[in-house]
Amino acid sequence: MDPKLGRMAASLLAVLLLLLECGMFSSPSPPPALLEKVFQYIDLHQDEFVQTLKEWVAIESDSVQPVPRFRQELFRMMAMAADMLQRLGARVALVDMGPQQLPDGQTLPIPPVILAELGSDPTKGTVCFYGHLDVQPADRGDGWLTDPYVLTEVDGKLYGRGATDNKGPVLAWINAVSAFRALKQDLPVNIKFIIEGMEEAGSVALEELVEKEKDRFFSGVDYIVISDNLWISQRKPAITYGTRGNSYFMVEVKCRDQDFHSGTFGGILHEPMADLVALLGSLVDSSGHILVPGIYDEVVPLTEEEINTYKAIHLDLEEYRNSSRVEKFLFDTKEEILMHLWRYPSLSIHGIEGAFDEPGAKTVIPGRVIGKFSVRLVPHMNVSVVEKQVTRHLEDVFSKRNSSNKMVVSMALGLHPWIANINDTQYLAAKRAIRTVFGTEPDMIRDGSTIPIAKMFQEIVHKSVVLIPLGAVDDGEHSQNEKINRWNYIEGTKLFAAFFLEMAQLH
């Protein structure tokens, strides 16, 4: 093609996308009468939806603690979800994932993955929803105000483990489907589900299943939706188009396998703990700037256009600080906070294995210690490059100490960052659905954490992925007193219903 024609075509496409976003030349809005019926049904049946969430939260589907009792609960959870989908008319397969071999030699069964399908109309778009039904550990004695496995409503807040991560959002999607079914309305799109029970434990064996099913179950999928994160505000909805990656490191310093008495050996050794503290202290400064040479080389330069996107996002810094129970952040403006959560890498030190950490005064010199830290990666940073940079830096710092100890650096985990094209059809549909349900433009956000499944789907299935969170910023996923607001849960159900209709219009 002539280069000039290519540039003209690209310009025309950009203008058309802009007009589509502004509402010109766009498909007509979904039928208001149908939307009204669906929304009315959801409002009238919200107590039933909350009751179902209560039944799901009651199942202690903890995938993190590898004990048979919790595995049995996970199998029960997956069976309950599969039964609910079958009753809606879905074709459901519970895929056997085989056994999980644990480090201590024990073997436990992996809960099955649900692959479900509703509709196969070739004239309609096909949207696949991913969710998980396992949870992080929870115990009343850890500081919960209520029993974590008894959904408890207080002032419109539904407290319970898994309420927001991820049982509530999975149910909201199913509830939206059930509303169309109950009203005897055709689903506007074909819908597929992939629901797992091991996300909190690293999605064991899921990647192999997705790879195996890419030309079967996923062959007709046009779009993938995930709802497994939170808004950045308490009341304003958001759409997420990027997440950071994660490289988790271990640095071991060893003199010998046994500890030393500091009275007998203190003063005549290169102490492993002193070496390790120096190594960890060399990684990041007091302003949060990473000190590893070259670590920022692949970070994309900041543009004026990007700065404006941060300015448009609703974030009450005072509310954010108070809800986080933090006295002071490293940065004073909304824009700086968001940039350092989303578009710049960060380095966090997590702990030291082998150190004395019990109450009391024990005069011990650890003979072997392991420091643990991670680097959150942003788009265009490469996991293997970061591994080399970190290793080289620590080796350089250690060599300058002239220590007789041995140091070994290893990367235990390497997860890539993910970013999507916000002009994809389903992003436009999600924006329109949010305007319909909430009467506002969504915050277009990234997530500072890592959601590996998004990158996995994008790379293996080669389809557009969107994250549509339902939970508020203060929901406390993974924490004590996790909750989802009734308002978020019910309006989120409406959002998914509106999204189906918008996808049908735009596909």
NUFIPA-328244 format. One record per residue (C-alpha): residue number from 0; x, y, z. Coordinates in Angstrom, 1 decimal. Each point is the difference from the previous one (the first is absolute). Example, Ala and Ser with C-alpha at 12.3 -4.5 7.8 and 13.67 -1.06 7.14 Angstrom:
<pt 0,<12.3,-4.5,7.8>> <pt 1,<1.4,3.4,-0.7>> 
END
This chain:
<pt 0,<0.0,0.0,0.0>> <pt 1,<1.1,3.6,-0.7>> <pt 2,<1.4,1.4,3.3>> <pt 3,<-2.1,3.2,-0.5>> <pt 4,<-3.2,-2.1,-0.4>> <pt 5,<0.9,-2.1,3.1>> <pt 6,<0.3,3.2,2.1>> <pt 7,<-3.3,1.3,-1.4>> <pt 8,<-1.7,-3.3,0.9>> <pt 9,<1.4,0.1,3.5>> <pt 10,<-1.2,3.6,0.5>> <pt 11,<-3.4,-0.9,-1.3>> <pt 12,<-0.3,-2.9,2.4>> <pt 13,<1.1,2.2,2.9>> <pt 14,<-2.7,2.6,-0.9>> <pt 15,<-2.7,-2.8,-0.3>> <pt 16,<0.9,-1.4,3.4>> <pt 17,<-0.2,3.5,1.5>> <pt 18,<-3.4,0.6,-1.5>> <pt 19,<-1.1,-3.4,1.3>> <pt 20,<1.1,0.8,3.5>> <pt 21,<-1.8,3.3,-0.2>> <pt 22,<-3.2,-1.8,-1.0>> <pt 23,<-0.1,1.1,-3.7>> <pt 24,<-0.4,-2.7,-2.6>> <pt 25,<-0.4,-2.5,2.8>> <pt 26,<-2.5,-2.9,0.2>> <pt 27,<-3.3,0.9,1.5>> <pt 28,<-0.3,-0.5,3.8>> <pt 29,<-1.5,-3.2,1.3>> <pt 30,<-3.9,0.0,0.1>> <pt 31,<-0.9,2.0,3.1>> <pt 32,<-3.1,-2.1,0.7>> <pt 33,<2.1,-3.2,0.2>> <pt 34,<2.6,1.7,2.2>> <pt 35,<-2.7,1.3,2.3>> <pt 36,<-1.5,-3.4,0.4>> <pt 37,<3.4,-1.6,0.7>> <pt 38,<0.9,2.6,2.5>> <pt 39,<-3.4,-0.2,1.7>> <pt 40,<0.4,-3.8,0.3>> <pt 41,<3.4,0.3,1.5>> <pt 42,<-1.3,2.6,2.6>> <pt 43,<-3.0,-2.2,0.9>> <pt 44,<2.2,-3.1,0.5>> <pt 45,<3.0,1.5,1.7>> <pt 46,<-0.7,-1.7,3.3>> <pt 47,<0.1,-3.4,-1.8>> <pt 48,<3.4,1.0,-1.6>> <pt 49,<1.3,0.9,3.5>> <pt 50,<-1.2,-3.3,1.4>> <pt 51,<1.8,-1.9,-2.7>> <pt 52,<3.2,1.9,0.8>> <pt 53,<-0.5,-0.9,3.6>> <pt 54,<-0.2,-3.7,-1.0>> <pt 55,<3.2,0.3,-2.0>> <pt 56,<1.9,1.9,2.7>> <pt 57,<-0.9,-2.7,2.5>> <pt 58,<2.2,-2.5,-1.9>> <pt 59,<3.5,0.2,1.3>> <pt 60,<1.7,-0.2,-3.4>> <pt 61,<3.5,0.8,1.2>> <pt 62,<2.5,-1.1,-2.7>> <pt 63,<3.1,1.4,1.9>> <pt 64,<0.1,-2.4,2.9>> <pt 65,<0.7,-3.5,-1.5>> <pt 66,<-2.1,-2.1,2.2>> <pt 67,<-2.6,-2.6,-1.1>> <pt 68,<-2.9,1.7,1.8>> <pt 69,<0.4,3.2,-2.0>> <pt 70,<0.4,-2.0,-3.3>> <pt 71,<-3.3,-1.7,0.7>> <pt 72,<-1.6,3.4,0.5>> <pt 73,<1.5,1.1,-3.4>> <pt 74,<-1.5,-3.0,-1.8>> <pt 75,<-3.4,0.8,1.7>> <pt 76,<0.3,3.7,-1.1>> <pt 77,<0.7,-0.9,-3.6>> <pt 78,<-2.8,-2.5,-0.1>> <pt 79,<-2.5,2.6,1.4>> <pt 80,<1.0,2.5,-2.7>> <pt 81,<-0.2,-2.6,-2.8>> <pt 82,<-3.5,-1.0,1.2>> <pt 83,<-1.1,3.6,0.0>> <pt 84,<1.2,0.5,-3.6>> <pt 85,<-1.6,-3.2,-1.1>> <pt 86,<-3.3,1.1,1.4>> <pt 87,<0.3,3.1,-2.2>> <pt 88,<0.3,-2.2,-3.0>> <pt 89,<3.8,0.1,-0.5>> <pt 90,<2.0,-2.9,-1.4>> <pt 91,<2.4,-0.6,2.8>> <pt 92,<3.2,-2.1,0.2>> <pt 93,<1.9,-0.5,3.3>> <pt 94,<3.6,-0.5,-1.2>> <pt 95,<2.1,-2.4,2.1>> <pt 96,<3.3,1.8,0.7>> <pt 97,<1.8,-3.0,1.6>> <pt 98,<2.1,0.0,3.2>> <pt 99,<2.1,2.7,1.5>> <pt 100,<3.5,-1.0,1.3>> <pt 101,<0.9,2.0,3.1>> <pt 102,<3.6,0.8,1.1>> <pt 103,<-0.4,-2.3,3.1>> <pt 104,<-0.8,-3.0,-2.3>> <pt 105,<-3.7,0.0,0.7>> <pt 106,<-2.5,-0.2,-2.9>> <pt 107,<-3.3,1.8,-0.2>> <pt 108,<-2.6,0.1,-2.7>> <pt 109,<-0.4,3.2,-2.0>> <pt 110,<-3.6,1.2,-0.1>> <pt 111,<-1.6,-0.3,-3.4>> <pt 112,<-0.2,3.0,-2.3>> <pt 113,<-3.5,0.9,-1.3>> <pt 114,<-0.3,0.6,-3.8>> <pt 115,<-3.6,1.0,-0.8>> <pt 116,<-1.8,1.3,-3.1>> <pt 117,<-3.3,1.8,-0.5>> <pt 118,<-1.0,0.6,-3.6>> <pt 119,<1.7,-0.8,-3.3>> <pt 120,<-1.6,2.5,-2.4>> <pt 121,<2.7,0.7,-2.7>> <pt 122,<-1.6,3.5,-0.6>> <pt 123,<0.7,1.1,3.6>> <pt 124,<3.3,0.8,1.7>> <pt 125,<1.3,-2.4,2.6>> <pt 126,<1.2,1.4,3.3>> <pt 127,<2.0,-2.2,2.4>> <pt 128,<0.0,0.8,3.8>> <pt 129,<2.8,-1.2,2.2>> <pt 130,<-0.4,-0.2,3.8>> <pt 131,<1.2,-2.0,3.0>> <pt 132,<-1.8,-1.4,3.0>> <pt 133,<2.9,-0.7,2.3>> <pt 134,<0.9,2.4,2.8>> <pt 135,<2.9,1.0,2.3>> <pt 136,<0.1,-1.5,3.5>> <pt 137,<-2.3,1.7,2.6>> <pt 138,<-0.5,-0.5,3.7>> <pt 139,<-2.2,1.9,2.5>> <pt 140,<3.0,0.2,2.4>> <pt 141,<2.1,1.9,-2.6>> <pt 142,<-2.0,3.2,0.7>> <pt 143,<-3.3,-0.6,-1.9>> <pt 144,<-3.0,1.7,1.7>> <pt 145,<-2.3,-2.7,-1.3>> <pt 146,<0.3,-3.6,-1.0>> <pt 147,<1.9,0.2,-3.4>> <pt 148,<-2.1,-2.9,-1.4>> <pt 149,<-3.4,1.4,1.0>> <pt 150,<-1.0,2.9,-2.4>> <pt 151,<-1.0,2.8,2.4>> <pt 152,<-1.7,3.2,-1.2>> <pt 153,<0.8,3.2,2.0>> <pt 154,<-1.1,3.4,-1.4>> <pt 155,<-0.2,-1.3,-3.5>> <pt 156,<3.4,-1.8,0.2>> <pt 157,<0.1,-3.7,-0.6>> <pt 158,<2.9,-1.4,2.1>> <pt 159,<1.4,-3.4,-0.8>> <pt 160,<3.1,-1.7,-1.4>> <pt 161,<-0.3,0.0,-3.8>> <pt 162,<-2.8,2.5,-0.1>> <pt 163,<2.0,2.3,-2.3>> <pt 164,<2.8,-2.3,-1.0>> <pt 165,<-1.4,-1.7,-2.0>> <pt 166,<-3.4,-1.7,0.9>> <pt 167,<-2.0,3.2,-0.2>> <pt 168,<1.1,1.1,-3.5>> <pt 169,<-0.3,-3.6,-1.3>> <pt 170,<-3.6,-0.1,1.3>> <pt 171,<-0.8,3.5,-1.4>> <pt 172,<0.8,-1.4,-3.5>> <pt 173,<-2.1,-3.1,0.6>> <pt 174,<-2.8,2.1,1.5>> <pt 175,<0.0,2.2,-3.2>> <pt 176,<-0.4,-3.1,-2.1>> <pt 177,<-2.8,-1.2,2.3>> <pt 178,<-1.9,3.2,-0.4>> <pt 179,<-0.2,-0.4,-3.8>> <pt 180,<-1.0,-3.7,0.4>> <pt 181,<-2.7,0.8,2.6>> <pt 182,<-1.5,2.7,-2.4>> <pt 183,<0.1,-2.6,-2.8>> <pt 184,<2.3,2.3,-2.0>> <pt 185,<2.7,-1.2,-2.4>> <pt 186,<3.5,0.7,1.3>> <pt 187,<1.4,2.9,-2.1>> <pt 188,<3.3,-1.8,-0.4>> <pt 189,<1.3,-3.6,0.3>> <pt 190,<1.6,-0.4,3.4>> <pt 191,<2.8,-2.3,1.2>> <pt 192,<1.3,-0.5,3.5>> <pt 193,<3.4,-1.2,1.2>> <pt 194,<-0.1,-0.2,3.8>> <pt 195,<2.8,-1.5,2.0>> <pt 196,<0.7,-0.8,3.7>> <pt 197,<3.8,0.6,0.4>> <pt 198,<0.6,3.6,-0.9>> <pt 199,<1.1,1.0,3.5>> <pt 200,<2.6,-2.8,-0.2>> <pt 201,<1.4,1.0,-3.4>> <pt 202,<-2.6,-1.5,-2.4>> <pt 203,<1.6,-3.4,0.2>> <pt 204,<-0.1,-1.8,-3.4>> <pt 205,<-2.3,2.7,-1.6>> <pt 206,<2.4,1.2,-2.6>> <pt 207,<0.3,-3.5,-1.4>> <pt 208,<-3.8,-0.3,-0.2>> <pt 209,<-0.3,3.3,-1.8>> <pt 210,<2.7,-1.0,-2.5>> <pt 211,<-1.7,-3.4,-0.5>> <pt 212,<-3.4,1.7,-0.6>> <pt 213,<1.1,3.0,-2.1>> <pt 214,<-1.2,-1.7,-3.2>> <pt 215,<-3.1,-1.6,1.6>> <pt 216,<-1.8,1.8,2.8>> <pt 217,<1.6,3.4,-0.8>> <pt 218,<-0.2,-0.4,-3.8>> <pt 219,<-3.2,2.0,-0.3>> <pt 220,<0.7,2.5,2.7>> <pt 221,<0.1,3.7,-1.1>> <pt 222,<0.6,1.7,3.4>> <pt 223,<1.1,-0.9,3.5>> <pt 224,<-1.2,1.7,3.1>> <pt 225,<1.6,-0.2,3.5>> <pt 226,<-1.5,1.5,3.1>> <pt 227,<2.6,-0.7,2.7>> <pt 228,<1.2,3.4,1.2>> <pt 229,<-1.4,3.3,1.6>> <pt 230,<-0.9,3.5,-0.9>> <pt 231,<2.4,2.7,1.1>> <pt 232,<-2.9,1.9,1.7>> <pt 233,<-2.9,-0.9,2.3>> <pt 234,<-2.7,1.1,-2.3>> <pt 235,<1.3,0.6,-3.6>> <pt 236,<0.3,-3.0,-2.3>> <pt 237,<3.1,-0.9,-1.9>> <pt 238,<1.3,-2.0,-2.9>> <pt 239,<3.5,-1.5,0.3>> <pt 240,<2.2,-0.3,-3.1>> <pt 241,<3.4,-0.9,1.5>> <pt 242,<1.8,-1.7,2.9>> <pt 243,<3.5,-0.1,1.3>> <pt 244,<2.1,-3.2,-0.2>> <pt 245,<2.0,-1.5,2.9>> <pt 246,<3.5,-1.4,0.4>> <pt 247,<0.5,-1.6,3.4>> <pt 248,<3.5,-0.5,1.2>> <pt 249,<1.9,-1.9,2.7>> <pt 250,<3.5,0.9,1.0>> <pt 251,<1.7,-2.5,2.3>> <pt 252,<3.2,0.8,2.1>> <pt 253,<1.6,-2.9,1.7>> <pt 254,<2.9,-0.6,2.3>> <pt 255,<-1.1,-3.4,1.3>> <pt 256,<-3.3,-1.9,0.6>> <pt 257,<0.1,0.4,3.8>> <pt 258,<-0.4,3.3,1.9>> <pt 259,<2.7,1.5,2.1>> <pt 260,<0.1,1.4,3.6>> <pt 261,<0.8,3.7,-0.2>> <pt 262,<2.1,-0.1,3.2>> <pt 263,<2.2,-2.8,-1.4>> <pt 264,<0.2,1.1,-3.6>> <pt 265,<-1.1,3.7,-0.1>> <pt 266,<2.8,2.2,-1.4>> <pt 267,<2.0,-2.7,-1.8>> <pt 268,<-2.5,-0.9,-2.8>> <pt 269,<-1.5,1.5,-3.2>> <pt 270,<-3.5,-0.2,1.3>> <pt 271,<-2.5,-1.2,-2.6>> <pt 272,<-2.7,2.3,1.4>> <pt 273,<2.2,3.1,-0.3>> <pt 274,<0.8,-0.9,-3.6>> <pt 275,<-3.7,-0.6,-0.7>> <pt 276,<-1.1,3.3,1.6>> <pt 277,<2.6,1.8,-2.2>> <pt 278,<-1.2,-1.7,-3.1>> <pt 279,<-3.7,0.7,0.7>> <pt 280,<0.8,3.6,0.9>> <pt 281,<1.7,0.5,-3.4>> <pt 282,<-3.1,-0.7,-2.0>> <pt 283,<-2.3,3.0,0.6>> <pt 284,<0.4,3.5,1.6>> <pt 285,<-2.2,1.8,2.5>> <pt 286,<-2.0,1.6,-2.8>> <pt 287,<-0.9,-3.3,-1.6>> <pt 288,<2.5,0.4,-2.9>> <pt 289,<1.4,-3.4,-1.0>> <pt 290,<3.8,0.1,0.1>> <pt 291,<0.7,-2.9,-2.4>> <pt 292,<1.9,1.4,-3.0>> <pt 293,<-2.0,-0.1,-3.3>> <pt 294,<-3.4,-1.0,1.6>> <pt 295,<-1.8,3.1,-1.4>> <pt 296,<1.5,-0.3,-3.5>> <pt 297,<-3.1,-1.6,-1.6>> <pt 298,<-2.6,2.2,1.8>> <pt 299,<-1.8,2.0,-2.6>> <pt 300,<0.6,3.8,0.3>> <pt 301,<-2.9,2.0,1.5>> <pt 302,<-2.1,2.0,-2.5>> <pt 303,<-2.4,3.0,0.5>> <pt 304,<-2.8,-2.1,-1.3>> <pt 305,<0.6,-2.7,2.6>> <pt 306,<0.2,2.6,2.8>> <pt 307,<-3.5,1.2,-1.0>> <pt 308,<-1.4,-3.5,0.4>> <pt 309,<1.1,0.0,3.6>> <pt 310,<-1.5,3.4,0.6>> <pt 311,<-3.4,-1.3,-1.2>> <pt 312,<-0.1,-2.9,2.5>> <pt 313,<-2.0,0.5,3.2>> <pt 314,<2.2,-0.6,3.0>> <pt 315,<-0.6,1.7,3.4>> <pt 316,<3.5,-0.1,1.5>> <pt 317,<-1.2,0.6,3.5>> <pt 318,<-2.6,-2.7,-0.2>> <pt 319,<2.5,-2.3,-1.6>> <pt 320,<2.6,0.7,2.7>> <pt 321,<-2.6,-0.5,2.8>> <pt 322,<-1.4,-3.2,-1.4>> <pt 323,<3.6,-1.3,-0.3>> <pt 324,<0.7,1.1,3.6>> <pt 325,<3.3,1.5,-1.1>> <pt 326,<1.3,3.2,1.5>> <pt 327,<1.9,1.2,-3.1>> <pt 328,<0.7,-1.2,-3.5>> <pt 329,<3.3,0.5,-1.9>> <pt 330,<-1.8,2.4,-2.3>> <pt 331,<-2.3,3.0,0.5>> <pt 332,<-2.1,0.1,-3.2>> <pt 333,<-2.6,-2.3,-1.6>> <pt 334,<1.9,-0.1,-3.2>> <pt 335,<3.3,-1.1,1.7>> <pt 336,<-1.7,-2.6,2.1>> <pt 337,<-1.7,-1.6,-3.1>> <pt 338,<3.1,0.1,-2.1>> <pt 339,<2.1,-1.7,2.7>> <pt 340,<-2.7,-2.7,0.4>> <pt 341,<-0.5,-0.6,-3.7>> <pt 342,<2.7,1.2,-2.4>> <pt 343,<3.2,-0.2,2.0>> <pt 344,<1.5,-3.1,1.5>> <pt 345,<0.3,-0.5,3.8>> <pt 346,<2.1,-2.1,2.2>> <pt 347,<-1.3,-1.4,3.3>> <pt 348,<2.0,-1.9,2.7>> <pt 349,<-2.2,-2.8,1.5>> <pt 350,<2.0,-1.8,2.6>> <pt 351,<3.0,-2.0,1.2>> <pt 352,<-0.1,-3.7,0.4>> <pt 353,<2.4,-1.5,2.6>> <pt 354,<0.1,3.1,2.3>> <pt 355,<-1.2,-0.1,3.6>> <pt 356,<-3.4,1.6,0.0>> <pt 357,<-1.7,-1.3,3.1>> <pt 358,<-0.7,2.2,3.1>> <pt 359,<2.9,0.2,2.5>> <pt 360,<3.8,0.6,-0.2>> <pt 361,<1.9,-2.9,-1.6>> <pt 362,<3.7,0.7,-0.5>> <pt 363,<0.4,-1.9,-3.2>> <pt 364,<1.9,0.6,-3.2>> <pt 365,<-1.9,-1.7,-2.8>> <pt 366,<2.3,-2.2,-2.1>> <pt 367,<-2.2,0.1,-3.1>> <pt 368,<-2.6,2.6,-0.9>> <pt 369,<-2.2,0.6,-3.1>> <pt 370,<-1.4,3.4,-0.9>> <pt 371,<-3.2,0.2,-2.0>> <pt 372,<-1.0,3.0,-2.2>> <pt 373,<-1.9,0.6,-3.2>> <pt 374,<0.0,2.5,-2.9>> <pt 375,<-3.3,1.0,-1.5>> <pt 376,<0.5,0.4,-3.8>> <pt 377,<-1.7,2.3,-2.3>> <pt 378,<-0.7,-0.4,-3.8>> <pt 379,<3.1,-0.4,-2.2>> <pt 380,<2.2,-1.2,2.9>> <pt 381,<1.2,-3.6,-0.6>> <pt 382,<0.1,-2.6,2.8>> <pt 383,<3.3,-1.6,-1.1>> <pt 384,<1.7,3.4,-0.4>> <pt 385,<-1.1,1.1,3.5>> <pt 386,<1.3,-3.3,1.4>> <pt 387,<3.4,0.6,-1.5>> <pt 388,<0.1,3.7,1.2>> <pt 389,<-1.0,-0.9,3.6>> <pt 390,<2.5,-3.0,0.2>> <pt 391,<2.9,2.1,-1.4>> <pt 392,<-0.8,2.9,2.4>> <pt 393,<0.0,-2.3,3.1>> <pt 394,<3.2,-1.8,-1.1>> <pt 395,<1.7,3.4,-0.4>> <pt 396,<-1.1,1.2,3.4>> <pt 397,<1.0,-3.3,1.6>> <pt 398,<3.4,-0.1,-1.6>> <pt 399,<0.8,3.4,1.5>> <pt 400,<-0.6,-1.3,3.5>> <pt 401,<2.9,-2.5,-0.4>> <pt 402,<-2.1,-2.5,2.0>> <pt 403,<1.1,-3.6,0.3>> <pt 404,<-3.7,-1.1,0.0>> <pt 405,<-1.7,-1.5,-3.0>> <pt 406,<-2.8,1.9,-1.8>> <pt 407,<-2.6,-1.4,-2.4>> <pt 408,<-2.7,2.0,-1.8>> <pt 409,<-3.0,-1.8,-1.5>> <pt 410,<-3.3,1.2,-1.6>> <pt 411,<-2.9,-2.1,1.4>> <pt 412,<-2.7,1.6,-2.1>> <pt 413,<-0.1,2.0,-3.3>> <pt 414,<-3.3,1.4,-1.2>> <pt 415,<-0.3,2.4,-2.9>> <pt 416,<-1.9,3.3,0.1>> <pt 417,<-3.2,0.3,-2.1>> <pt 418,<-1.5,2.9,-1.9>> <pt 419,<-2.9,0.1,-2.5>> <pt 420,<-1.3,2.2,-2.8>> <pt 421,<-2.8,2.2,1.6>> <pt 422,<-1.5,0.5,-3.5>> <pt 423,<-1.0,-3.6,-0.3>> <pt 424,<-3.7,-0.7,-0.4>> <pt 425,<-0.6,-1.3,3.4>> <pt 426,<1.6,3.0,1.7>> <pt 427,<-2.4,2.2,-1.9>> <pt 428,<-2.9,-2.3,1.0>> <pt 429,<1.1,0.0,3.6>> <pt 430,<0.2,3.9,0.0>> <pt 431,<-3.5,0.2,-1.5>> <pt 432,<-1.4,-2.5,2.5>> <pt 433,<1.5,1.9,2.9>> <pt 434,<-1.5,3.3,-1.2>> <pt 435,<-3.4,-1.8,-0.2>> <pt 436,<0.1,-1.5,3.5>> <pt 437,<2.0,2.5,2.0>> <pt 438,<-0.6,3.2,-2.0>> <pt 439,<3.7,0.9,-0.2>> <pt 440,<3.1,-0.6,-2.0>> <pt 441,<2.2,-2.7,1.5>> <pt 442,<3.5,0.5,1.4>> <pt 443,<2.4,-1.6,-2.5>> <pt 444,<2.5,-1.6,2.3>> <pt 445,<2.9,-2.4,0.3>> <pt 446,<0.6,-2.3,2.9>> <pt 447,<3.2,0.1,2.0>> <pt 448,<-0.3,-3.7,0.8>> <pt 449,<0.5,-3.0,-2.3>> <pt 450,<-2.9,-1.9,-1.6>> <pt 451,<1.9,-2.7,-2.0>> <pt 452,<-3.1,-1.4,-1.6>> <pt 453,<-0.5,3.1,-2.1>> <pt 454,<3.4,-0.3,-1.6>> <pt 455,<-0.5,-3.7,-0.4>> <pt 456,<-3.2,0.4,-1.9>> <pt 457,<1.4,2.7,-2.2>> <pt 458,<3.0,-2.0,-1.0>> <pt 459,<-1.5,-3.4,-0.4>> <pt 460,<-3.6,0.7,-1.2>> <pt 461,<1.0,3.2,-1.9>> <pt 462,<-3.3,1.8,0.9>> <pt 463,<-0.7,3.3,1.6>> <pt 464,<-0.1,-0.1,3.8>> <pt 465,<-1.8,2.6,2.2>> <pt 466,<-0.2,0.2,3.8>> <pt 467,<-3.3,1.4,1.2>> <pt 468,<0.2,0.2,3.8>> <pt 469,<-3.1,0.2,2.2>> <pt 470,<1.5,0.5,3.5>> <pt 471,<0.7,3.3,1.7>> <pt 472,<3.6,1.0,1.0>> <pt 473,<-0.7,-0.8,3.7>> <pt 474,<-1.3,-3.5,-0.5>> <pt 475,<3.1,-1.5,1.6>> <pt 476,<0.6,-3.0,-2.3>> <pt 477,<2.4,-2.5,1.7>> <pt 478,<-0.4,2.0,3.3>> <pt 479,<-2.0,-0.3,3.1>> <pt 480,<-3.7,1.1,-0.3>> <pt 481,<0.0,-0.4,-3.8>> <pt 482,<-3.3,1.3,-1.4>> <pt 483,<-2.0,1.0,-3.0>> <pt 484,<-2.6,2.7,0.2>> <pt 485,<-3.5,-1.1,-0.8>> <pt 486,<-0.2,3.0,-2.4>> <pt 487,<3.1,-1.2,-1.9>> <pt 488,<-1.2,-3.5,-0.2>> <pt 489,<-3.5,0.8,-1.3>> <pt 490,<1.1,2.9,-2.3>> <pt 491,<2.8,-2.1,-1.2>> <pt 492,<-2.5,-2.7,-1.1>> <pt 493,<-1.8,2.8,-1.9>> <pt 494,<3.3,1.0,-1.5>> <pt 495,<0.7,-3.4,-1.4>> <pt 496,<-3.6,-0.2,-1.4>> <pt 497,<0.5,3.4,-1.7>> <pt 498,<3.4,-1.2,-1.3>> <pt 499,<-1.5,-3.0,-1.7>> <pt 500,<-2.4,2.3,-1.9>> <pt 501,<2.7,2.5,-0.9>> <pt 502,<2.3,-2.7,-1.3>> <pt 503,<-2.9,-1.2,-2.2>> <pt 504,<-0.4,3.5,-1.4>> <pt 505,<3.7,0.6,-0.6>> <pt 506,<1.2,-3.5,-1.1>> 
END
